Amino acid sequence: MIPALLVIAVLIGAGIFAAVNLSGHHKPTATAPTTLPPNTGPFTGVYTADFAPETYLRNGKPVEGAAPKTETWGLRSVCRPGGCVATASRRSGDTTLSTLVFDEVGGRWMAVGLGSKTCNNAPAEYWQVFTLQPHPDGTLSGDYTATASNNCENKRAVSFARTGDVDVTSLPDPAGQPPRVVSAAQALHGHYHDRWTFANGETHDSDFVVLTDCLRSGDRCMSYFHSLDGARALVFGGGNWTYGQEFDAQCPDGGTGHVTITAAYPLPAPAQDPITVLTGHGRLERAAPCTTSVDFNSKFVRTGD
């Protein structure tokens, strides 16, 4: 049996003993209504985010079985000399990352985050990007995209509508966020023609449009080259873009061989915006039954905005 003094000490420590003793001698006071701190800033409050069904980024075709989704987000924003920034937390839904930081860039709110998901039956790093345009009625609309280095991708149209105030104390103070760093890799944008020249003299030509999205720190970026026929995802970090792709392909004489392609593209010097020419070197390897190993040079030449 626990000694009586020990029980009393525990109850006092928990605040229970005092409440019992006083309950018969004191009338409870009415609880004051909860008042949320002021919601200031251009992108602050509770928002409903409505996502359209998924489409493929490269060609706009609908993803089979895709359905619309809805999420609830809380946001807290502030404007400072270097621009406006907002911290965001997802309160319901599972379409996106649970936390993000938005920056107002060129009149639009943008956020870039990294998540994990399966792509081609293997774990993959997904670049999740919001681009939202504010409207006079207080709503925002734009796109949400998710891309992976092994070329999985999707896109959704999305709209945000404010439904009420948020408890700003439940969100990180956006004033404490470091300034957004503009990466030199963001100069890779527009339309490009790419030619692979193999060591045996063969060439392969492709035309793409590229979108480059970078983390707020500016140290890593995704440059997603895409066309109606396919895509090529280049991930920037440490002064270089890297490309890696694995897939199975038919051999010329029958059978199937596993193909691995890797390439690296250094950031051009001196810096330029837009990047007019991007060159790199890579290697293509194919496993048995059609074993092949060949180097190639790659050259992206900008052809337009």
Secondary structure as GFF3:
##gff-version 3
##sequence-region A 1 305
A	DSSP	alpha_helix	4	14	.	.	.	ID=ss1
A	DSSP	alpha_helix	16	23	.	.	.	ID=ss2
A	DSSP	beta_strand	45	51	.	.	.	ID=ss3
A	DSSP	beta_strand	69	80	.	.	.	ID=ss4
A	DSSP	beta_strand	83	92	.	.	.	ID=ss5
A	DSSP	beta_strand	99	105	.	.	.	ID=ss6
A	DSSP	beta_strand	108	119	.	.	.	ID=ss7
A	DSSP	beta_strand	122	134	.	.	.	ID=ss8
A	DSSP	beta_strand	140	148	.	.	.	ID=ss9
A	DSSP	beta_strand	153	164	.	.	.	ID=ss10
A	DSSP	three_ten_helix	168	170	.	.	.	ID=ss11
A	DSSP	three_ten_helix	174	176	.	.	.	ID=ss12
A	DSSP	three_ten_helix	184	187	.	.	.	ID=ss13
A	DSSP	beta_strand	190	198	.	.	.	ID=ss14
A	DSSP	beta_strand	203	214	.	.	.	ID=ss15
A	DSSP	beta_strand	220	226	.	.	.	ID=ss16
A	DSSP	beta_strand	231	237	.	.	.	ID=ss17
A	DSSP	beta_strand	240	250	.	.	.	ID=ss18
A	DSSP	beta_strand	256	266	.	.	.	ID=ss19
A	DSSP	beta_strand	277	286	.	.	.	ID=ss20
A	DSSP	beta_strand	292	304	.	.	.	ID=ss21
###
